[in-house]
Amino acid sequence: MRLIIVDGATASAMASILPVLLLAFTVELRRTELHRRGRRPGWLIVGLAAFYIAFGLVETTMVLSIDGHLLPTQPSDVLSGLAIFALLVLLFVLALVPSRGKNDE
């Protein structure tokens, strides 16, 4: 069985562009400290976690499709997908860590 979602060139381009957009989003999240505002930041954090999970699924699909098909996958593709999710979890956690202020020294 062979499953093709997008062609290899599109998957390669998207796999290169999407992480830059996620990094820009994370920098803005950190800069605005949006997750610390309001009365219910828990809902925002859950929403952000859902966004990162969805982003991880899309990015993993693009990385797995770089060779032109999603299935069958190579073991290296699976390891790349796991590495992507691990890095996204780390990026999400670091985005929520409080930044040190000028008076916190």
Secondary structure, DSSP 8 states (H G I E B T S, - for coil): --B-SS-HHHHHHHHHHHHHHHHHHHHHHHHHTGGGSSS-HHHHHHHHHHHHHHHHHHHHHHHHTTTS-SBS--HHHHHHHHHHHHHHHHHHHHHHS----TT--
